[in-house]
Amino acid sequence: MYRLKEKKSQIFVALVANIIGICWGTTMGWTSPVLANLISKNYRINSPLDYVPSSDEQSNIGCMLPIGAFFSAFLAAPLLTKIGRKFTMLISSLFFIISYTILIATRGISGIYLARLFQGLGNGMVMILLPIYVGEISSPECRGILTSFIHISSVIGIFYVYCLGPFLDYITFQVLCLILPILFLILFAFMPETPHYYITKGKRHRAYKSLKFLRSDANIYNEYHEIENFVEESIKQKTKFKDIFRDEGNRKALFIGVGLILLQSLIGADAVLFYGEIIFEKSNTGIDSAIATIIIGAVMIISSLITLIFVDKTGRKCLLLTSSIGMFFSICILAFYFLLDEQKIISNLNWIPIPSLISFITFYCIGYGTLPYTILGEMFAPEIKLIAVSMAISISWLGDFIVTKSFLPLEGILHIYGVFGLFAAFSFISFLFTKFCVIETKGLSLQEIQLKLRGIRSGYETI
């Protein structure tokens, strides 16, 4: 086990890298306060619209982000290979800078659509970049915690906009969001490239120097040669796209990765984040919807931090199972409340939505909100990692598009209790998927995980 001194460099680098995760979070939570203010005409100055957006326009604002993210997920892979993880991450920050600049300058729905598209381009790249970058700079002992920072940084970004958005004028809010990607661009320029990338380019001296910095000058001889052998063996295989489906381990890793990341979308947490204030307005809780969303944001941070404590003690699979069953019961209670509320057969129960949503978000954050990214960064060998992660992330954004675009229209067809019933069904499916399909990766090196996917024992019991 590394002493704290030997961990500090990789922890610092991971924290700086995750500033871009905060930027990602601001875009995920951005719609909640902005749409609520546009609908209620709370922007008395500097409003981007001089009318209340229609239901279709509201859903378009929500779904333009996953559209952009779907396409940029394919852009990230070739850039990561050609110019490296670090410089591709720097490029991703430019999309966020452009998006908030457009939002400051624009007056009209088309400008908002365009800005959200750029936010999506940044998000799609970040979801691929962060798991790979953090996974490659981390030692096996730290990888679970450091990759969990990815989700925590995003919920910090969500909390940031939940706290500021309802109470600031439109332009000031966009400026405060713009500051974050600029800060990342400045700080991350001084961070190292990953050893894995340098080895793929034959720059072994730089790879050794990078690893030595990340391990704070600890004895890295054995780890360096383990990484070197692993990457070189992967390069020799020269895997093509079709080869992903020929190898048993690759197929299993892809199936697990795509399943986890798609279910993460279909569970419906993103709909709650995108339309949080609108949902609280419909729940008749008597509590200001802006305050309620701030409470949800705070709960997300606390529960995500709790995950850090248990992720490398309890294991990924146990947390995912707990997350699934907890979300299922929480969202069932919420759906049942809205059903009874619509039938006008309840009274004095309007306190139920907030604790139900808090419970749902808490269970989401301790498992399915956090760990799919951790597992994505762990399971794939270097020769297929870019292709496989790009595919998984693209499918994830396709799921997000379906959920965010259909949430408001489905509410008109199935009513809000019917929509939450669908989310409950996917939560239960996620429990079954985790129970029977997901493997445990706690405490294993990237090499050991590859062996486990192929059913080969290497000092551990297969599951």
C-alpha positions as CSV (number, residue, x, y, z in Angstrom):
1,M,0.0,0.0,0.0
2,Y,1.4,3.4,-1.0
3,R,2.0,5.9,1.8
4,L,0.1,9.1,1.5
5,K,3.3,10.9,0.3
6,E,3.6,8.6,-2.6
7,K,-0.1,9.1,-3.6
8,K,-0.2,12.9,-3.5
9,S,0.9,13.6,-7.0
10,Q,-1.6,11.3,-8.7
11,I,-4.3,12.7,-6.4
12,F,-3.4,16.3,-7.3
13,V,-3.4,15.6,-11.0
14,A,-6.7,13.8,-10.8
15,L,-8.3,16.7,-8.9
16,V,-7.1,19.2,-11.6
17,A,-8.3,16.9,-14.4
18,N,-11.7,16.8,-12.7
19,I,-12.3,20.5,-13.0
20,I,-13.5,19.6,-16.5
21,G,-15.9,17.2,-14.8
22,I,-17.3,20.2,-12.9
23,C,-17.8,22.0,-16.3
24,W,-19.6,18.9,-17.5
25,G,-21.9,19.0,-14.4
26,T,-22.7,22.7,-15.0
27,T,-24.2,21.8,-18.4
28,M,-26.2,18.9,-16.9
29,G,-27.8,21.1,-14.3
30,W,-28.0,24.3,-16.4
31,T,-31.5,23.6,-17.8
32,S,-33.2,23.3,-14.4
33,P,-32.8,26.9,-13.2
34,V,-32.8,28.4,-16.7
35,L,-36.0,26.8,-17.9
36,A,-37.8,27.5,-14.6
37,N,-36.8,31.2,-14.9
38,L,-37.8,31.4,-18.6
39,I,-41.2,29.7,-17.9
40,S,-42.0,32.0,-14.9
41,K,-40.5,35.1,-16.7
42,N,-38.1,35.7,-13.7
43,Y,-35.4,37.2,-16.0
44,R,-36.3,40.8,-15.8
45,I,-33.1,41.9,-17.4
46,N,-30.9,40.3,-20.1
47,S,-33.3,37.5,-20.8
48,P,-32.4,35.5,-23.9
49,L,-36.0,35.1,-24.9
50,D,-38.9,37.6,-24.9
51,Y,-41.5,34.8,-24.6
52,V,-42.2,31.6,-22.7
53,P,-40.7,28.6,-24.6
54,S,-43.2,25.9,-25.6
55,S,-43.0,22.4,-24.3
56,D,-41.4,21.3,-27.5
57,E,-38.8,24.0,-27.3
58,Q,-38.0,23.1,-23.7
59,S,-37.4,19.5,-24.6
60,N,-35.2,20.6,-27.5
61,I,-33.1,22.7,-25.1
62,G,-32.7,19.6,-23.0
63,C,-31.9,17.2,-25.9
64,M,-29.5,19.3,-27.9
65,L,-26.8,18.4,-25.4
66,P,-26.9,14.6,-25.9
67,I,-27.1,15.1,-29.7
68,G,-23.8,17.0,-29.6
69,A,-22.3,14.5,-27.2
70,F,-23.3,11.5,-29.3
71,F,-21.2,12.7,-32.2
72,S,-18.2,14.1,-30.2
73,A,-17.8,10.7,-28.6
74,F,-16.6,9.4,-32.0
75,L,-14.3,12.5,-32.4
76,A,-12.5,11.9,-29.1
77,A,-11.1,8.4,-30.1
78,P,-8.9,9.5,-33.0
79,L,-7.7,12.6,-31.2
80,L,-6.7,10.6,-28.1
81,T,-4.6,8.4,-30.3
82,K,-3.0,11.1,-32.4
83,I,-2.3,13.9,-30.0
84,G,-2.7,12.3,-26.6
85,R,-5.1,12.3,-23.7
86,K,-3.9,15.6,-22.3
87,F,-4.2,17.8,-25.4
88,T,-7.6,16.3,-26.3
89,M,-8.8,17.2,-22.8
90,L,-7.6,20.8,-23.4
91,I,-9.5,20.9,-26.7
92,S,-12.7,19.7,-24.9
93,S,-12.5,22.7,-22.6
94,L,-12.8,25.0,-25.7
95,F,-16.2,23.6,-26.5
96,F,-17.5,24.7,-23.0
97,I,-15.8,28.2,-23.4
98,I,-17.5,28.6,-26.8
99,S,-20.9,27.5,-25.5
100,Y,-21.0,29.9,-22.6
101,T,-19.7,32.7,-24.8
102,I,-22.6,32.1,-27.2
103,L,-25.1,32.1,-24.3
104,I,-23.8,35.4,-23.1
105,A,-24.0,37.0,-26.6
106,T,-27.2,35.3,-28.0
107,R,-30.8,36.5,-27.9
108,G,-33.0,33.9,-29.4
109,I,-33.9,30.2,-29.2
110,S,-31.5,29.2,-32.0
111,G,-28.5,30.6,-30.1
112,I,-29.5,28.5,-27.1
113,Y,-29.8,25.4,-29.2
114,L,-26.3,26.1,-30.7
115,A,-24.8,26.7,-27.3
116,R,-26.3,23.5,-25.9
117,L,-24.9,21.6,-29.0
118,F,-21.4,22.9,-28.1
119,Q,-21.9,21.9,-24.5
120,G,-22.8,18.4,-25.8
121,L,-19.6,18.3,-27.9
122,G,-17.6,19.0,-24.8
123,N,-19.5,16.5,-22.6
124,G,-19.2,13.6,-25.1
125,M,-15.4,14.0,-25.1
126,V,-15.1,14.4,-21.4
127,M,-17.1,11.3,-20.6
128,I,-14.5,9.3,-22.7
129,L,-11.4,11.3,-21.7
130,L,-11.8,11.4,-17.9
131,P,-12.2,7.6,-17.3
132,I,-9.2,6.9,-19.6
133,Y,-6.9,9.6,-18.3
134,V,-7.6,9.1,-14.6
135,G,-7.5,5.3,-15.0
136,E,-4.1,5.4,-16.7
137,I,-2.5,7.8,-14.2
138,S,-3.7,5.9,-11.1
139,S,-2.1,3.0,-9.2
140,P,-4.4,0.0,-8.6
141,E,-4.7,1.0,-5.0
142,C,-6.0,4.5,-5.8
143,R,-7.9,3.8,-9.1
144,G,-11.3,3.2,-7.6
145,I,-11.3,6.4,-5.5
146,L,-9.7,8.6,-8.2
147,T,-12.1,7.5,-10.9
148,S,-15.0,8.1,-8.5
149,F,-13.9,11.7,-8.5
150,I,-15.4,11.9,-12.1
151,H,-19.0,11.6,-10.8
152,I,-18.3,13.8,-7.8
153,S,-16.9,16.6,-9.9
154,S,-20.0,16.5,-12.1
155,V,-22.3,16.7,-9.1
156,I,-20.3,19.6,-7.8
157,G,-21.0,21.3,-11.1
158,I,-24.7,20.5,-10.8
159,F,-24.8,21.9,-7.3
160,Y,-22.9,25.0,-8.5
161,V,-25.6,25.9,-11.0
162,Y,-28.5,24.9,-8.7
163,C,-27.1,27.4,-6.1
164,L,-26.4,30.2,-8.5
165,G,-29.0,29.9,-11.4
166,P,-32.2,30.7,-9.6
167,F,-30.9,33.8,-7.9
168,L,-28.7,35.6,-10.5
169,D,-29.6,37.5,-13.7
170,Y,-29.0,35.5,-16.9
171,I,-25.7,37.1,-18.0
172,T,-24.0,36.9,-14.6
173,F,-25.0,33.3,-14.4
174,Q,-23.4,32.5,-17.7
175,V,-20.2,34.4,-16.9
176,L,-19.7,32.4,-13.6
177,C,-20.1,29.2,-15.6
178,L,-17.6,30.4,-18.2
179,I,-14.9,30.9,-15.5
180,L,-14.7,27.2,-14.8
181,P,-13.4,25.9,-18.3
182,I,-11.0,28.8,-18.5
183,L,-9.6,27.8,-15.1
184,F,-9.2,24.2,-16.3
185,L,-7.5,25.3,-19.5
186,I,-4.9,27.2,-17.5
187,L,-4.2,24.7,-14.8
188,F,-4.3,21.4,-16.8
189,A,-1.8,22.8,-19.3
190,F,0.8,22.0,-16.6
191,M,-0.3,18.4,-15.9
192,P,1.5,15.3,-17.3
193,E,0.5,13.1,-20.2
194,T,-0.2,9.4,-19.2
195,P,2.6,6.9,-19.3
196,H,0.5,4.5,-21.4
197,Y,0.2,7.1,-24.2
198,Y,3.9,7.8,-24.3
199,I,4.7,4.1,-24.5
200,T,2.3,3.7,-27.5
201,K,4.3,6.4,-29.2
202,G,7.7,4.9,-28.3
203,K,8.6,7.7,-26.0
204,R,9.8,5.5,-23.1
205,H,11.9,8.1,-21.3
206,R,8.9,10.5,-21.2
207,A,6.7,7.6,-20.0
208,Y,9.1,6.8,-17.2
209,K,9.4,10.5,-16.2
210,S,5.6,10.8,-16.2
211,L,5.1,7.7,-14.0
212,K,7.9,8.9,-11.6
213,F,6.1,12.2,-11.2
214,L,2.7,10.6,-10.6
215,R,4.2,8.2,-8.0
216,S,6.1,11.0,-6.2
217,D,9.5,9.5,-6.9
218,A,8.6,6.1,-5.4
219,N,10.3,3.0,-6.7
220,I,8.4,2.5,-10.0
221,Y,10.7,0.0,-11.8
222,N,8.3,-2.9,-11.6
223,E,5.2,-0.9,-12.3
224,Y,6.8,0.8,-15.3
225,H,7.8,-2.5,-16.9
226,E,4.4,-4.0,-16.2
227,I,2.7,-1.1,-18.0
228,E,5.3,-1.3,-20.8
229,N,4.8,-5.0,-21.4
230,F,1.0,-4.6,-21.2
231,V,0.9,-1.8,-23.7
232,E,3.4,-3.3,-26.1
233,E,1.5,-6.6,-26.1
234,S,-1.7,-4.8,-26.8
235,I,-0.1,-2.9,-29.7
236,K,1.2,-6.1,-31.3
237,Q,-2.3,-7.5,-31.5
238,K,-3.4,-4.6,-33.8
239,T,-7.0,-5.0,-33.0
240,K,-9.6,-3.9,-35.6
241,F,-13.1,-3.0,-34.8
242,K,-14.5,-6.4,-35.8
243,D,-12.0,-8.1,-33.5
244,I,-13.7,-6.6,-30.5
245,F,-16.6,-9.1,-31.1
246,R,-14.3,-12.1,-31.8
247,D,-12.5,-12.2,-28.5
248,E,-14.5,-13.5,-25.5
249,G,-13.0,-11.1,-23.0
250,N,-13.6,-8.1,-25.3
251,R,-17.2,-9.1,-25.9
252,K,-17.9,-9.5,-22.2
253,A,-16.2,-6.1,-21.3
254,L,-18.2,-4.4,-24.0
255,F,-21.5,-6.0,-23.0
256,I,-20.9,-5.0,-19.3
257,G,-19.7,-1.4,-20.2
258,V,-22.5,-0.7,-22.6
259,G,-25.1,-2.2,-20.3
260,L,-24.0,-0.2,-17.3
261,I,-23.8,3.1,-19.1
262,L,-27.1,2.7,-21.0
263,L,-29.0,1.7,-17.8
264,Q,-27.4,4.7,-16.1
265,S,-29.3,6.9,-18.7
266,L,-32.6,4.9,-18.8
267,I,-32.9,5.0,-15.0
268,G,-34.0,8.6,-15.4
269,A,-31.7,10.5,-13.1
270,D,-30.7,12.9,-15.9
271,A,-34.4,13.8,-16.4
272,V,-34.6,14.7,-12.7
273,L,-31.5,16.9,-13.1
274,F,-32.6,18.5,-16.3
275,Y,-36.1,19.3,-15.2
276,G,-35.7,19.3,-11.4
277,E,-37.4,22.6,-10.7
278,I,-40.3,21.8,-13.1
279,I,-40.8,18.4,-11.3
280,F,-40.9,20.1,-7.9
281,E,-43.4,22.6,-9.1
282,K,-45.7,19.8,-10.1
283,S,-45.3,18.0,-6.8
284,N,-47.1,20.7,-4.7
285,T,-44.7,20.3,-1.8
286,G,-45.1,23.9,-0.6
287,I,-41.3,24.3,-0.7
288,D,-39.7,26.7,-3.1
289,S,-38.6,24.6,-6.1
290,A,-35.2,26.3,-6.2
291,I,-34.5,25.4,-2.6
292,A,-35.6,21.9,-3.2
293,T,-33.2,21.4,-6.1
294,I,-30.3,22.9,-4.0
295,I,-31.1,20.2,-1.4
296,I,-31.0,17.6,-4.1
297,G,-27.6,18.9,-5.3
298,A,-26.2,18.9,-1.7
299,V,-27.4,15.3,-1.2
300,M,-25.7,14.3,-4.5
301,I,-22.4,15.6,-3.2
302,I,-22.7,13.9,0.2
303,S,-23.7,10.6,-1.1
304,S,-21.0,10.6,-3.8
305,L,-18.4,11.3,-1.1
306,I,-19.7,8.4,0.9
307,T,-19.0,6.2,-2.2
308,L,-15.4,7.2,-2.0
309,I,-15.2,5.5,1.4
310,F,-16.7,2.3,0.3
311,V,-15.7,1.8,-3.3
312,D,-12.4,0.1,-2.6
313,K,-13.7,-1.6,0.6
314,T,-17.1,-2.9,-0.3
315,G,-16.5,-3.4,-4.0
316,R,-18.1,-2.1,-7.2
317,K,-20.7,-4.9,-7.6
318,C,-22.1,-4.6,-4.1
319,L,-22.6,-0.9,-4.4
320,L,-24.3,-1.2,-7.8
321,L,-26.7,-3.8,-6.4
322,T,-27.5,-1.6,-3.4
323,S,-27.9,1.4,-5.7
324,S,-30.4,-0.5,-8.0
325,I,-32.7,-1.8,-5.4
326,G,-32.7,1.5,-3.5
327,M,-33.6,3.5,-6.6
328,F,-36.4,1.0,-7.5
329,F,-38.2,1.5,-4.2
330,S,-37.6,5.2,-4.1
331,I,-39.0,5.9,-7.5
332,C,-41.9,3.5,-7.0
333,I,-43.0,5.5,-3.9
334,L,-42.7,8.8,-6.0
335,A,-44.8,7.3,-8.9
336,F,-47.4,6.1,-6.4
337,Y,-47.6,9.5,-4.8
338,F,-48.2,11.3,-8.2
339,L,-50.8,8.7,-9.1
340,L,-52.8,9.3,-5.9
341,D,-52.3,13.0,-6.2
342,E,-53.8,13.1,-9.7
343,Q,-56.7,11.1,-8.4
344,K,-57.3,13.6,-5.6
345,I,-57.5,10.8,-3.0
346,I,-54.7,11.9,-0.7
347,S,-54.2,14.8,1.7
348,N,-51.4,15.9,3.9
349,L,-48.9,13.7,2.0
350,N,-47.2,16.4,-0.1
351,W,-44.1,15.9,2.0
352,I,-43.4,12.6,0.2
353,P,-41.8,13.8,-3.1
354,I,-38.7,15.5,-1.5
355,P,-37.6,12.6,0.7
356,S,-38.4,10.2,-2.2
357,L,-36.3,12.1,-4.7
358,I,-33.5,12.5,-2.1
359,S,-33.5,8.8,-1.6
360,F,-33.5,8.1,-5.3
361,I,-30.6,10.5,-5.9
362,T,-28.7,9.2,-2.9
363,F,-28.9,5.6,-4.2
364,Y,-28.1,6.7,-7.7
365,C,-24.9,8.5,-6.6
366,I,-23.6,5.6,-4.5
367,G,-23.7,3.2,-7.4
368,Y,-25.0,3.8,-10.9
369,G,-24.2,7.5,-10.9
370,T,-20.5,6.9,-10.1
371,L,-19.3,3.4,-10.8
372,P,-20.0,2.9,-14.6
373,Y,-17.2,5.4,-15.3
374,T,-14.9,3.6,-12.9
375,I,-15.6,0.3,-14.6
376,L,-15.3,1.7,-18.1
377,G,-11.8,3.0,-17.2
378,E,-10.8,-0.4,-15.8
379,M,-12.1,-3.1,-18.1
380,F,-10.8,-2.5,-21.6
381,A,-7.3,-3.3,-22.9
382,P,-5.4,-0.4,-24.5
383,E,-5.9,-1.8,-28.1
384,I,-9.7,-1.6,-27.9
385,K,-10.2,1.0,-25.1
386,L,-10.8,4.0,-27.3
387,I,-13.2,2.2,-29.7
388,A,-15.0,0.4,-26.9
389,V,-15.4,3.4,-24.6
390,S,-16.4,5.6,-27.5
391,M,-19.1,3.1,-28.4
392,A,-20.4,2.8,-24.8
393,I,-20.5,6.6,-24.3
394,S,-22.2,7.2,-27.6
395,I,-24.9,4.7,-26.7
396,S,-25.2,6.4,-23.3
397,W,-25.8,9.7,-24.9
398,L,-28.4,8.1,-27.2
399,G,-30.2,6.9,-24.1
400,D,-29.9,10.4,-22.6
401,F,-31.4,11.9,-25.8
402,I,-34.4,9.5,-25.6
403,V,-35.0,10.3,-21.9
404,T,-34.6,14.1,-22.1
405,K,-36.5,14.5,-25.4
406,S,-39.4,12.2,-24.4
407,F,-39.8,13.1,-20.7
408,L,-42.1,16.1,-21.3
409,P,-44.1,14.5,-24.2
410,L,-44.4,11.2,-22.3
411,E,-45.7,13.1,-19.3
412,G,-48.6,14.3,-21.4
413,I,-49.4,10.8,-22.5
414,L,-48.6,8.6,-19.5
415,H,-48.8,11.3,-16.9
416,I,-45.9,11.9,-14.6
417,Y,-46.6,8.8,-12.5
418,G,-46.4,6.7,-15.6
419,V,-43.0,8.1,-16.6
420,F,-41.6,7.5,-13.1
421,G,-43.0,3.9,-13.4
422,L,-40.9,3.4,-16.4
423,F,-37.8,4.6,-14.5
424,A,-38.7,2.2,-11.7
425,A,-38.8,-0.7,-14.3
426,F,-35.3,0.2,-15.6
427,S,-34.0,0.4,-12.0
428,F,-35.2,-3.2,-11.5
429,I,-33.6,-4.2,-14.7
430,S,-30.3,-2.7,-13.6
431,F,-30.4,-4.8,-10.5
432,L,-30.8,-8.0,-12.5
433,F,-28.1,-6.9,-15.0
434,T,-25.7,-6.2,-12.1
435,K,-26.5,-9.4,-10.3
436,F,-26.0,-11.8,-13.3
437,C,-23.6,-9.9,-15.7
438,V,-21.2,-7.6,-13.9
439,I,-17.9,-8.8,-12.6
440,E,-16.1,-7.4,-9.5
441,T,-12.9,-5.4,-10.3
442,K,-12.0,-4.2,-6.8
443,G,-8.3,-4.2,-6.1
444,L,-7.3,-5.8,-9.5
445,S,-4.8,-4.4,-11.9
446,L,-5.9,-3.7,-15.4
447,Q,-4.0,-6.8,-16.5
448,E,-5.8,-9.0,-13.9
449,I,-9.2,-7.6,-15.0
450,Q,-8.5,-8.7,-18.6
451,L,-7.7,-12.2,-17.4
452,K,-10.8,-12.3,-15.3
453,L,-13.0,-11.4,-18.2
454,R,-11.5,-14.4,-20.1
455,G,-12.3,-16.6,-17.1
456,I,-8.6,-17.1,-16.3
457,R,-7.7,-17.3,-12.6
458,S,-4.8,-15.1,-11.4
459,G,-4.7,-15.0,-7.6
460,Y,-8.5,-14.3,-7.2
461,E,-11.7,-16.2,-7.4
462,T,-13.8,-15.6,-10.5
463,I,-17.4,-14.5,-10.0
